[in-house]
């Protein structure tokens, strides 16, 4: 049986939509109505979610947007640890800062004071010295503030650096080249003359 469109000749809206259907439609429309309190709560939740997302995005951008190097340290029986670090040049050396003495990469540098630093697309090995003096830390903090500006201040709000530790990176000493044995010394034992 074919139904006629409402409003066409000979049709009735009441015939097309029985009383039970009309009541159901009114109930659905009532469910869609939201109380003012619920509307405010929903708006507050959305605003809070946007605020948290903006906070996270600003923090990520402050930490990772530029001037970031990757420090590779050796772990026992595992792959090397890669840590994103800020670095500065001061007193003829590269310096890093560990925000707390408990940082994992700092413990690894205490055990094995050699690391690889990748910055600006270049990798280089470095000997590391942990310099736990207030004077060294003050110089590194000042250099970090000068280089990273508002980003350093933002991270300072999130991370207490009162117990920070300065780490100096110096290039390794060049290896001493041992000349090959000459024809005269071949066949003799070390420490004995022919």
Contact map, one row per residue, 1 for C-alpha under 8 A:
11100000000000000000000000000000000000000000000000000000000000000000000000000000000000000000000000000000000000000000000000000000000000000000000000000000000000000000000000000000000000000000000000
11110000000000000000000000000000000000000000000000000000000000000000000000000000000000000000000000000000000000000000000000000000000000000000000000000000000000000000000000000000000000000000000000
11111000000000010000000000000000000000000000000000000000000000000000000000000000000000000000000000000000000000000000000000000000000000000000000000000000000000000000000000000000000000000000000000
01111101001000000000000000000000000000000000000000000000000000000000000000000000000000000000000000000000000000000000000000000000000000000000000000000000000000000000000000000000000000000000000000
00111111001000000000000000000000000000000000000000000000000000000000000000000000000000000000000000000000000000000000000000000000000000000000000000000000000000000000000000000000000000000000000000
00011111001110010000000000000000000000000000000000000000000000000000000000000000000000000000000000000000000000000000000000000000000000000000000000000000000000000000000000000000000000000000000000
00001111101110000000000000000000000000000000000000000000000000000000000000000000000000000000000000000000000000000000000000000000000000000000000000000000000000000000000000000000000000000000000000
00011111111000000000000000000000000000000000000000000000000000000000000000000000000000000000000000000000000000000000000000000000000000000000000000000000000000000000000000000000000000000000000000
00000011111000000000000000000000000000000000000000000000000000000000000000000000000000000000000000000000000000000000000000000000000000000000000000000000000000000000000000000000000000000000000000
00000001111100000000000000000000000000000000000000000000000000000000000000000000000000000000000000000000000000000000000000000000000000000000000000000000000000000000000000000000000000000000000000
00011111111110100000000000000000000000000000000000000000000000000000000000000000000000000000000000000000000000000000000000000000000000000000000000000000000000000000000000000000000000000000000000
00000110011111110000000000000000000000000000000000000000000000000000000000000000000000000000000000000000000000000000000000000000000000000000000000000000000000000000000000000000000000000000000000
00000110001111111000000000000000000000000000000000000000000000000000000000000000000000000000000000000000000000000000000000000000000000000000000000000000000000000000000000000000000000000000000000
00000000000111111110000000000000000000000000000000000000000000000000000000000000000000000000000000000000000000000000000000000000000000000000000000000000000000000000000000000000000000000000000000
00000000001111111100000000000000000000000000000000000000000000000000000000000000000000000000000000000000000000000000000000000000000000000000000000000000000000000000000000000000000000000000000000
00100100000111111100000000000000000000000000000000000000000000000000000000000000000000000000000000000000000000000000000000000000000000000000000000000000000000000000000000000000000000000000000000
00000000000011111110110000000000000000000000000000000000000000000000000000000000000000000000000000000000000000000000000000000000000000000000000000000000000000000000000000000000000000000000000000
00000000000001111111110000000000000000000000000000000000000000000000000000000000000000000000000000000000000000000000000000000000000000000000000000000000000000000000000000000000000000000000000000
00000000000001001111111000000000000000000000000000000000000000000000000000000000000000000000000000000000000000000000000000000000000000000000000000000000000000000000000000000000000000000000000000
00000000000000000111111100000000000000000000000000000000000000000000000000000000000000000000000000000000000000000000000000000000000000000000000000000000000000000000000000000000000000000000000000
00000000000000001111111110000000000000000000000000000000000000000000000000000000000000000000000000000000000000000000000000000000000000000000000000000000000000000000000000000000000000000000000000
00000000000000001111111111000000000000000000000000000000000000000000000000000000000000000000000000000000000000000000000000000000000000000000000000000000000000000000000000000000000000000000000000
00000000000000000011111111100000000000000000000000000000000000000000000000000000000000000000000000000000000000000000000000000000000000000000000000000000000000000000000000000000000000000000000000
00000000000000000001111111110000000000000000000000000000000000000000000000000000000000000000000000000000000000000000000000000000000000000000000000000000000000000000000000000000000000000000000000
00000000000000000000111111111000000000000000000000000000000000000000000000000000000000000000000000000000000000000000000000000000000000000000000000000000000000000000000000000000000000000000000000
00000000000000000000011111111100000000000000000000000000000000000000000000000000000000000000000000000000000000000000000000000000000000000000000000000000000000000000000000000000000000000000000000
00000000000000000000001111111110000000000000000000000000000000000000000000000000000000000000000000000000000000000000000000000000000000000000000000000000000000000000000000000000000000000000000000
00000000000000000000000111111111000000000000000000000000000000000000000000000000000000000000000000000000000000000000000000000000000000000000000000000000000000000000000000000000000000000000000000
00000000000000000000000011111111100000000000000000000000000000000000000000000000000000000000000000000000000000000000000000000000000000000000000000000000000000000000000000000000000000000000000000
00000000000000000000000001111111100000000000000000000000000000000000000000000000000000000000000000000000000000000000000000000000000000000000000000000000000000000000000000000000000000000000000000
00000000000000000000000000111111110000000000000000000000000000000000000000000000000000000000000000000000000000000000000000000000000000000000000000000000000000000000000000000000000000000000000000
00000000000000000000000000011111110000000000000000000000000000000000000000000000000000000000000000000000000000000000000000000000000000000000000000000000000000000000000000000000000000000000000000
00000000000000000000000000001111111000000000000000000000000000000000000000000000000000000000000000000000000000000000000000000000000000000000000000000000000000000000000000000000000000000000000000
00000000000000000000000000000011111101100000000000000000000000000000000000000000000000000000000000000000000000000000000000000000000000000000000000000000000000000000000000000000000000000000000000
00000000000000000000000000000000111111100000000000000000000000000000000000000000000000000000000000000000000000000000000000000000000000000000000000000000000000000000000000000000000000000000000000
00000000000000000000000000000000011111110000000000000000000000000000000000000000000000000000000000000000000000000000000000000000000000000000000000000000000000000000000000000000000000000000000000
00000000000000000000000000000000001111111000000000000000000000000000000000000000000000000000000000000000000000000000000000000000000000000000000000000000000000000000000000000000000000000000000000
00000000000000000000000000000000011111111100000000000000000000000000000000000000000000000000000000000000000000000000000000000000000000000000000000000000000000000000000000000000000000000000000000
00000000000000000000000000000000011111111110000000000000000000000000000000000000000000000000000000000000000000000000000000000000000000000000000000000000000000000000000000000000000000000000000000
00000000000000000000000000000000000111111111000000000000000000000000000000000000000000000000000000000000000000000000000000000000000000000000000000000000000000000000000000000000000000000000000000
00000000000000000000000000000000000011111111100000000000000000000000000000000000000000000000000000000000000000000000000000000000000000000000000000000000000000000000000000000000000000000000000000
00000000000000000000000000000000000001111111110000000000000000000000000000000000000000000000000000000000000000000000000000000000000000000000000000000000000000000000000000000000000000000000000000
00000000000000000000000000000000000000111111111000000000000000000000000000000000000000000000000000000000000000000000000000000000000000000000000000000000000000000000000000000000000000000000000000
00000000000000000000000000000000000000011111111100000000000000000000000000000000000000000000000000000000000000000000000000000000000000000000000000000000000000000000000000000000000000000000000000
00000000000000000000000000000000000000001111111110000000000000000000000000000000000000000000000000000000000000000000000000000000000000000000000000000000000000000000000000000000000000000000000000
00000000000000000000000000000000000000000111111111000000000000000000000000000000000000000000000000000000000000000000000000000000000000000000000000000000000000000000000000000000000000000000000000
00000000000000000000000000000000000000000011111111100000000000000000000000000000000000000000000000000000000000000000000000000000000000000000000000000000000000000000000000000000000000000000000000
00000000000000000000000000000000000000000001111111110000000000000000000000000000000000000000000000000000000000000000000000000000000000000000000000000000000000000000000000000000000000000000000000
00000000000000000000000000000000000000000000111111111000000000000000000000000000000000000000000000000000000000000000000000000000000000000000000000000000000000000000000000000000000000000000000000
00000000000000000000000000000000000000000000011111111100000000000000000000000000000000000000000000000000000000000000000000000000000000000000000000000000000000000000000000000000000000000000000000
00000000000000000000000000000000000000000000001111111110000000000000000000000000000000000000000000000000000000000000000000000000000000000000000000000000000000000000000000000000000000000000000000
00000000000000000000000000000000000000000000000111111111000000000000000000000000000000000000000000000000000000000000000000000000000000000000000000000000000000000000000000000000000000000000000000
00000000000000000000000000000000000000000000000011111111100000000000000000000000000000000000000000000000000000000000000000000000000000000000000000000000000000000000000000000000000000000000000000
00000000000000000000000000000000000000000000000001111111110000000000000000000000000000000000000000000000000000000000000000000000000000000000000000000000000000000000000000000000000000000000000000
00000000000000000000000000000000000000000000000000111111111000000000000000000000000000000000000000000000000000000000000000000000000000000000000000000000000000000000000000000000000000000000000000
00000000000000000000000000000000000000000000000000011111111100000000000000000000000000000000000000000000000000000000000000000000000000000000000000000000000000000000000000000000000000000000000000
00000000000000000000000000000000000000000000000000001111111110000000000000000000000000000000000000000000000000000000000000000000000000000000000000000000000000000000000000000000000000000000000000
00000000000000000000000000000000000000000000000000000111111111000000000000000000000000000000000000000000000000000000000000000000000000000000000000000000000000000000000000000000000000000000000000
00000000000000000000000000000000000000000000000000000011111111100000000000000000000000000000000000000000000000000000000000000000000000000000000000000000011000000000000000000000000000000000000000
00000000000000000000000000000000000000000000000000000001111111111000000000000000000000000000000000000000000000000000000000000000000000000000000000000000000000000000000000000000000000000000000000
00000000000000000000000000000000000000000000000000000000111111111000000000000000000000000000000000000000000000000000000000000000000000000000000000000000000000000000000000000000000000000000000000
00000000000000000000000000000000000000000000000000000000011111111000000000000000000000000000000000000000000000000000000000000000000000000000000000000011011000000000000000000000000000000000000000
00000000000000000000000000000000000000000000000000000000001111111101000000000000000000000000000000000000000000000000000000000000000000000000000000000010001000000000000000000000000000000000000000
00000000000000000000000000000000000000000000000000000000000111111111000000000000000000000000000000000000000000000000000000000000000000000000000000000000000000000000000000000000000000000000000000
00000000000000000000000000000000000000000000000000000000000111111111000000000000000000000000000000000000000000000000000000000000000000000000000000000000000000000000000000000000000000000000000000
00000000000000000000000000000000000000000000000000000000000000111111000000000000000000000000000000000000000000000000000000000000000000000000000000000000000000000000000000000000000000000000000000
00000000000000000000000000000000000000000000000000000000000000011111100000000000000001100000000000000000000000000000000000000000000000000000000000010000000000000000000000000000000000000000000000
00000000000000000000000000000000000000000000000000000000000000111111110000000000000111100000000000000000000000000000001000000000000000000000000000000000000000000000000000000000000000000000000000
00000000000000000000000000000000000000000000000000000000000000000011111000000000000111100000000000000000000000000000111100000000000000000000000000000000000000000000000000000000000000000000000000
00000000000000000000000000000000000000000000000000000000000000000001111100000000011110000000000000000000000000000000111000000000000000000000000000000000000000000000000000000000000000000000000000
00000000000000000000000000000000000000000000000000000000000000000000111110000000111110000000000000000000000000000011110000000000000000000000000000000000000000000000000000000000000000000000000000
00000000000000000000000000000000000000000000000000000000000000000000011111000001111000000000000000000000000000000011100000000000000000000000000000000000000000000000000000000000000000000000000000
00000000000000000000000000000000000000000000000000000000000000000000001111100001110000000000000000000000100110000111000000000000000000000000000000000000000000000000000000000000000000000000000000
00000000000000000000000000000000000000000000000000000000000000000000000111110111100000000000000000000000000100010010000000000000000000000000000000000000000000000000000000000000000000000000000000
00000000000000000000000000000000000000000000000000000000000000000000000011111111100000000000000000000000000100000000000000000000000000000000000000000000000000000000000000000000000000000000000000
00000000000000000000000000000000000000000000000000000000000000000000000001111100000000000000000000000000000000000000000000000000000000000000000000000000000000000000000000000000000000000000000000
00000000000000000000000000000000000000000000000000000000000000000000000000111110000000000000000000000000000000000000000000000000000000000000000000000000000000000000000000000000000000000000000000
00000000000000000000000000000000000000000000000000000000000000000000000001111111000000000000000000000000000000000000000000000000000000000000000000000000000000000000000000000000000000000000000000
00000000000000000000000000000000000000000000000000000000000000000000000001101111100000000000000000000000000000000000000000000000000000000000000000000000000000000000000000000000000000000000000000
00000000000000000000000000000000000000000000000000000000000000000000000111100111110000000000000000000000000000000000000000000000000000000000000000000000000000000000000000000000000000000000000000
00000000000000000000000000000000000000000000000000000000000000000000001111100011111000000000000000000000100000000000000000000000000000000000000000000000000000000000000000000000000000000000000000
00000000000000000000000000000000000000000000000000000000000000000000011110000001111100000000000000000000000000000000000000000000000000000000000000000000000000000000000000000000000000000000000000
00000000000000000000000000000000000000000000000000000000000000000000011100000000111110000000000000000000100000000000000000000000000000000000000000000000000000000000000000000000000000000000000000
00000000000000000000000000000000000000000000000000000000000000000001111000000000011111000000000000000000000000000000000000000000000000000000000000000000000000000000000000000000000000000000000000
00000000000000000000000000000000000000000000000000000000000000000001111000000000001111100000000110000000000000000000000000000000000000000000000000000000000000000000000000000000000000000000000000
00000000000000000000000000000000000000000000000000000000000000000011100000000000000111110000000110000000000000000000000000000000000000000000000100000000000000000000000000000000000000000000000000
00000000000000000000000000000000000000000000000000000000000000000011100000000000000011111000011110000000000000000000000000000000000000000000000100000000000000000000000000000000000000000000000000
00000000000000000000000000000000000000000000000000000000000000000000000000000000000001111100011100000000000000000000000000000000000000000001001100100000000000000000000000000000000000000000000000
00000000000000000000000000000000000000000000000000000000000000000000000000000000000000111111111000000000000000000000000000000000000000000000001000000000000000000000000000000000000000000000000000
00000000000000000000000000000000000000000000000000000000000000000000000000000000000000011111111000000000000000000000000000000000000000000011001000000000000000000000000000000000000000000000000000
00000000000000000000000000000000000000000000000000000000000000000000000000000000000000001111100000000000000000000000000000000000000000000000000000000000000000000000000000000000000000000000000000
00000000000000000000000000000000000000000000000000000000000000000000000000000000000000001111110000000000000000000000000000000000000000000000000000000000000000000000000000000000000000000000000000
00000000000000000000000000000000000000000000000000000000000000000000000000000000000000001111111000000000000000000000000000000000000000000000000000000000000000000000000111000000000000000000000000
00000000000000000000000000000000000000000000000000000000000000000000000000000000000000111101111100000000000000000000000000000000000000000000000000000000000000000000000111000000000000000000000000
00000000000000000000000000000000000000000000000000000000000000000000000000000000000000111100111110000000000000000000000000000000000000000001000000000000000000000000011110000000000000000000000000
00000000000000000000000000000000000000000000000000000000000000000000000000000000000011110000011111000000000000000000000000000000000000000001000000000000000000000000011110000000000000000000000000
00000000000000000000000000000000000000000000000000000000000000000000000000000000000011100000001111100000000000000000000000000000000000000001000000000000000000000001111000000000000000000000000000
00000000000000000000000000000000000000000000000000000000000000000000000000000000000000000000000111111010010000000000000000000000000000000000000000000000000000000001111000000000000000000000000000
00000000000000000000000000000000000000000000000000000000000000000000000000000000000000000000000011111010000000000000000000000000000000000000000000000000000000111111100000000000000000000000000000
00000000000000000000000000000000000000000000000000000000000000000000000000000000000000000000000001111110000000000000000000000000000000000000000000000000000000001011100000000000000000000000000000
00000000000000000000000000000000000000000000000000000000000000000000000000000000000000000000000001111110010000000000000000000000000000000000000000000000000000000011100000000000000000000000000000
00000000000000000000000000000000000000000000000000000000000000000000000000000000000000000000000000011111011000000000000000000000000000000000000000000000000000000000000000000000000000000000000000
00000000000000000000000000000000000000000000000000000000000000000000000000000000000000000000000001111111111000000000000000000000000000000000000000000000000000000000000000000000000000000000000000
00000000000000000000000000000000000000000000000000000000000000000000000000000000000000000000000000000111111100000000000000000000000000000000000000000000000000000000000000000000000000000000000000
00000000000000000000000000000000000000000000000000000000000000000000000010000000101000000000000000000011111110000000000000000000000000000000000000000000000000000000000000000000000000000000000000
00000000000000000000000000000000000000000000000000000000000000000000000000000000000000000000000001001111111111000000000000000000000000000000000000000000000000000000000000000000000000000000000000
00000000000000000000000000000000000000000000000000000000000000000000000000000000000000000000000000000111111111100000000000000000000000000000000000000000000000000000000000000000000000000000000000
00000000000000000000000000000000000000000000000000000000000000000000000011100000000000000000000000000001111111111000000000000000000000000000000000000000000000000000000000000000000000000000000000
00000000000000000000000000000000000000000000000000000000000000000000000010000000000000000000000000000000111111111110000000000001010000000000000000000000000000000000000000000000000000000000000000
00000000000000000000000000000000000000000000000000000000000000000000000000000000000000000000000000000000011111111000000000000000010000000000000000000000000000000000000000000000000000000000000000
00000000000000000000000000000000000000000000000000000000000000000000000000000000000000000000000000000000001111111000000000000000000000000000000000000000000000000000000000000000000000000000000000
00000000000000000000000000000000000000000000000000000000000000000000000001000000000000000000000000000000000111111100000000000000000000000000000000000000000000000000000000000000000000000000000000
00000000000000000000000000000000000000000000000000000000000000000000000000000000000000000000000000000000000111111110000000000011100000000000000000000000000000000000000000000000000000000000000000
00000000000000000000000000000000000000000000000000000000000000000000000010000000000000000000000000000000000010011111000000001111000000000000000000000000000000000000000000000000000000000000000000
00000000000000000000000000000000000000000000000000000000000000000000001111000000000000000000000000000000000010001111100000001111000000000000000000000000000000000000000000000000000000000000000000
00000000000000000000000000000000000000000000000000000000000000000000001110000000000000000000000000000000000000000111110000111100000000000000000000000000000000000000000000000000000000000000000000
00000000000000000000000000000000000000000000000000000000000000000000111100000000000000000000000000000000000000000011111000111100000000000000000000000000000000000000000000000000000000000000000000
00000000000000000000000000000000000000000000000000000000000000000000111000000000000000000000000000000000000000000001111111110000000000000000000000000000000000000000000000000000000000000000000000
00000000000000000000000000000000000000000000000000000000000000000001110000000000000000000000000000000000000000000000111111100000000000000000000000000000000000000000000000000000000000000000000000
00000000000000000000000000000000000000000000000000000000000000000000100000000000000000000000000000000000000000000000011111000000000000000000000000000000000000000000000000000000000000000000000000
00000000000000000000000000000000000000000000000000000000000000000000000000000000000000000000000000000000000000000000011111100000000000000000000000000000000000000000000000000000000000000000000000
00000000000000000000000000000000000000000000000000000000000000000000000000000000000000000000000000000000000000000000011111110000000000000000000000000000000000000000000000000000000000000000000000
00000000000000000000000000000000000000000000000000000000000000000000000000000000000000000000000000000000000000000001111011111000000000000000000000000000000000000000000000000000000000000000000000
00000000000000000000000000000000000000000000000000000000000000000000000000000000000000000000000000000000000000000001110001111100000000000000000000000000000000000000000000000000000000000000000000
00000000000000000000000000000000000000000000000000000000000000000000000000000000000000000000000000000000000000000111100000111110000000000000000000000000000000000000000000110000000000000000000000
00000000000000000000000000000000000000000000000000000000000000000000000000000000000000000000000000000000000000000111100000011111000000000000000000000000000000000000000011110000000000000000000000
00000000000000000000000000000000000000000000000000000000000000000000000000000000000000000000000000000000000000001110000000001111100000000000000000000000000000000000000011110000000000000000000000
00000000000000000000000000000000000000000000000000000000000000000000000000000000000000000000000000000000000010001110000000000111110000000000000000000000000000000000001111000000000000000000000000
00000000000000000000000000000000000000000000000000000000000000000000000000000000000000000000000000000000000000001000000000000011111000000000000000000000000000000000001110000000000000000000000000
00000000000000000000000000000000000000000000000000000000000000000000000000000000000000000000000000000000000011000000000000000001111100000000000000000000000000000000111100000000000000000000000000
00000000000000000000000000000000000000000000000000000000000000000000000000000000000000000000000000000000000000000000000000000000111110011000000000000000000000000000111100000000000000000000000000
00000000000000000000000000000000000000000000000000000000000000000000000000000000000000000000000000000000000000000000000000000000011111011000000000000000000000000000110000000000000000000000000000
00000000000000000000000000000000000000000000000000000000000000000000000000000000000000000000000000000000000000000000000000000000001111111000000000000000000000000000110000000000000000000000000000
00000000000000000000000000000000000000000000000000000000000000000000000000000000000000000000000000000000000000000000000000000000000111111100000000000000000000000000000000000000000000000000000000
00000000000000000000000000000000000000000000000000000000000000000000000000000000000000000000000000000000000000000000000000000000000011111110000000000000000000000000000000000000000000000000000000
00000000000000000000000000000000000000000000000000000000000000000000000000000000000000000000000000000000000000000000000000000000001111111111000000000000000000000000010000000000000000000000000000
00000000000000000000000000000000000000000000000000000000000000000000000000000000000000000000000000000000000000000000000000000000001111111111100000000000000000000001110000000000000000000000000000
00000000000000000000000000000000000000000000000000000000000000000000000000000000000000000000000000000000000000000000000000000000000001111111110000000000000000000000000000000000000000000000000000
00000000000000000000000000000000000000000000000000000000000000000000000000000000000000000100000000000000000000000000000000000000000000111111111000000000000000000000000000000000000000000000000000
00000000000000000000000000000000000000000000000000000000000000000000000000000000000000010100001110000000000000000000000000000000000000011111111100000000000000000000010000000000000000000000000000
00000000000000000000000000000000000000000000000000000000000000000000000000000000000000000000000000000000000000000000000000000000000000001111111110000000000000000000000000000000000000000000000000
00000000000000000000000000000000000000000000000000000000000000000000000000000000000000000000000000000000000000000000000000000000000000000111111111000000000000000000000000000000000000000000000000
00000000000000000000000000000000000000000000000000000000000000000000000000000000000000011100000000000000000000000000000000000000000000000011111111100000000000000000000000000000000000000000000000
00000000000000000000000000000000000000000000000000000000000000000000000000000000000001110000000000000000000000000000000000000000000000000001111111111001000000000000000000000000000000000000000000
00000000000000000000000000000000000000000000000000000000000000000000000000000000000000000000000000000000000000000000000000000000000000000000111111111101100000000000000000000000000000000000000000
00000000000000000000000000000000000000000000000000000000000000000000000000000000000000000000000000000000000000000000000000000000000000000000011111111000000000000000000000000000000000000000000000
00000000000000000000000000000000000000000000000000000000000000000000000000000000000000010000000000000000000000000000000000000000000000000000001111111000000000000000000000000000000000000000000000
00000000000000000000000000000000000000000000000000000000000000000010000000000000000000000000000000000000000000000000000000000000000000000000000111111111000000000000000000000000000000000000000000
00000000000000000000000000000000000000000000000000000000000000000000000000000000000000000000000000000000000000000000000000000000000000000000000111111111100000000000000000000000000000000000000000
00000000000000000000000000000000000000000000000000000000000000000000000000000000000000000000000000000000000000000000000000000000000000000000000010011111110000000000000000000000000000000000000000
00000000000000000000000000000000000000000000000000000000000001100000000000000000000000000000000000000000000000000000000000000000000000000000000000011111111000000000000000000000000000000000000000
00000000000000000000000000000000000000000000000000000000000001000000000000000000000000000000000000000000000000000000000000000000000000000000000110011111111100000000000000000000000000000000000000
00000000000000000000000000000000000000000000000000000000000000000000000000000000000000000000000000000000000000000000000000000000000000000000000010001111111110000000000000000000000000000000000000
00000000000000000000000000000000000000000000000000000000001001000000000000000000000000000000000000000000000000000000000000000000000000000000000000000111111111000000000000000000000000000000000000
00000000000000000000000000000000000000000000000000000000001001100000000000000000000000000000000000000000000000000000000000000000000000000000000000000011111111100000000000000000000000000000000000
00000000000000000000000000000000000000000000000000000000000000000000000000000000000000000000000000000000000000000000000000000000000000000000000000000001111111111000000000000000000000000000000000
00000000000000000000000000000000000000000000000000000000000000000000000000000000000000000000000000000000000000000000000000000000000000000000000000000000111111110000000000000000000000000000000000
00000000000000000000000000000000000000000000000000000000000000000000000000000000000000000000000000000000000000000000000000000000000000000000000000000000011111110000000000000000000000000000000000
00000000000000000000000000000000000000000000000000000000000000000000000000000000000000000000000000100000000000000000000000000000000000000000000000000000001111111000000000000000000000000000000000
00000000000000000000000000000000000000000000000000000000000000000000000000000000000000000000000000100000000000000000000000000000000000000000000000000000000111111110000000000000000000000000000000
00000000000000000000000000000000000000000000000000000000000000000000000000000000000000000000000000110000000000000000000000000000000000000000000000000000000100111111000000000000000000000000000000
00000000000000000000000000000000000000000000000000000000000000000000000000000000000000000000000000100000000000000000000000000000000000000000000000000000000000011111000000000000000000000000000000
00000000000000000000000000000000000000000000000000000000000000000000000000000000000000000000000000111000000000000000000000000000000000000000000000000000000000011111100000000000000000000000000000
00000000000000000000000000000000000000000000000000000000000000000000000000000000000000000000000011111000000000000000000000000000000000001000000000000000000000001111110000000000000000000000000000
00000000000000000000000000000000000000000000000000000000000000000000000000000000000000000000000011111000000000000000000000000000011110001000000000000000000000000011111000000000000000000000000000
00000000000000000000000000000000000000000000000000000000000000000000000000000000000000000000001111000000000000000000000000000000011110011001000000000000000000000001111100000000000000000000000000
00000000000000000000000000000000000000000000000000000000000000000000000000000000000000000000001111000000000000000000000000000001111000000000000000000000000000000000111110000000000000000000000000
00000000000000000000000000000000000000000000000000000000000000000000000000000000000000000000111100000000000000000000000000000001111000000000000000000000000000000000011111000000000000000000000000
00000000000000000000000000000000000000000000000000000000000000000000000000000000000000000000111100000000000000000000000000000111100000000000000000000000000000000000001111100000000000000000000000
00000000000000000000000000000000000000000000000000000000000000000000000000000000000000000000110000000000000000000000000000000111000000000000000000000000000000000000000111110000000000000000000000
00000000000000000000000000000000000000000000000000000000000000000000000000000000000000000000000000000000000000000000000000001110000000000000000000000000000000000000000011111000000000000000000000
00000000000000000000000000000000000000000000000000000000000000000000000000000000000000000000000000000000000000000000000000001110000000000000000000000000000000000000000001111100000000000000000000
00000000000000000000000000000000000000000000000000000000000000000000000000000000000000000000000000000000000000000000000000000000000000000000000000000000000000000000000000111110000000000000000000
00000000000000000000000000000000000000000000000000000000000000000000000000000000000000000000000000000000000000000000000000000000000000000000000000000000000000000000000000011111000000000000000000
00000000000000000000000000000000000000000000000000000000000000000000000000000000000000000000000000000000000000000000000000000000000000000000000000000000000000000000000000001111100000000000000000
00000000000000000000000000000000000000000000000000000000000000000000000000000000000000000000000000000000000000000000000000000000000000000000000000000000000000000000000000000111110000000000000000
00000000000000000000000000000000000000000000000000000000000000000000000000000000000000000000000000000000000000000000000000000000000000000000000000000000000000000000000000000011111000000000000000
00000000000000000000000000000000000000000000000000000000000000000000000000000000000000000000000000000000000000000000000000000000000000000000000000000000000000000000000000000001111100000000000000
00000000000000000000000000000000000000000000000000000000000000000000000000000000000000000000000000000000000000000000000000000000000000000000000000000000000000000000000000000000111110000000000000
00000000000000000000000000000000000000000000000000000000000000000000000000000000000000000000000000000000000000000000000000000000000000000000000000000000000000000000000000000000011111000000000000
00000000000000000000000000000000000000000000000000000000000000000000000000000000000000000000000000000000000000000000000000000000000000000000000000000000000000000000000000000000001111101100000000
00000000000000000000000000000000000000000000000000000000000000000000000000000000000000000000000000000000000000000000000000000000000000000000000000000000000000000000000000000000000111111100000000
00000000000000000000000000000000000000000000000000000000000000000000000000000000000000000000000000000000000000000000000000000000000000000000000000000000000000000000000000000000000011111100000000
00000000000000000000000000000000000000000000000000000000000000000000000000000000000000000000000000000000000000000000000000000000000000000000000000000000000000000000000000000000000001111100000000
00000000000000000000000000000000000000000000000000000000000000000000000000000000000000000000000000000000000000000000000000000000000000000000000000000000000000000000000000000000000011111111000001
00000000000000000000000000000000000000000000000000000000000000000000000000000000000000000000000000000000000000000000000000000000000000000000000000000000000000000000000000000000000011111111000000
00000000000000000000000000000000000000000000000000000000000000000000000000000000000000000000000000000000000000000000000000000000000000000000000000000000000000000000000000000000000000001111100000
00000000000000000000000000000000000000000000000000000000000000000000000000000000000000000000000000000000000000000000000000000000000000000000000000000000000000000000000000000000000000001111110111
00000000000000000000000000000000000000000000000000000000000000000000000000000000000000000000000000000000000000000000000000000000000000000000000000000000000000000000000000000000000000000011111110
00000000000000000000000000000000000000000000000000000000000000000000000000000000000000000000000000000000000000000000000000000000000000000000000000000000000000000000000000000000000000000001111100
00000000000000000000000000000000000000000000000000000000000000000000000000000000000000000000000000000000000000000000000000000000000000000000000000000000000000000000000000000000000000000000111110
00000000000000000000000000000000000000000000000000000000000000000000000000000000000000000000000000000000000000000000000000000000000000000000000000000000000000000000000000000000000000000001111111
00000000000000000000000000000000000000000000000000000000000000000000000000000000000000000000000000000000000000000000000000000000000000000000000000000000000000000000000000000000000000000001101111
00000000000000000000000000000000000000000000000000000000000000000000000000000000000000000000000000000000000000000000000000000000000000000000000000000000000000000000000000000000000000001001000111
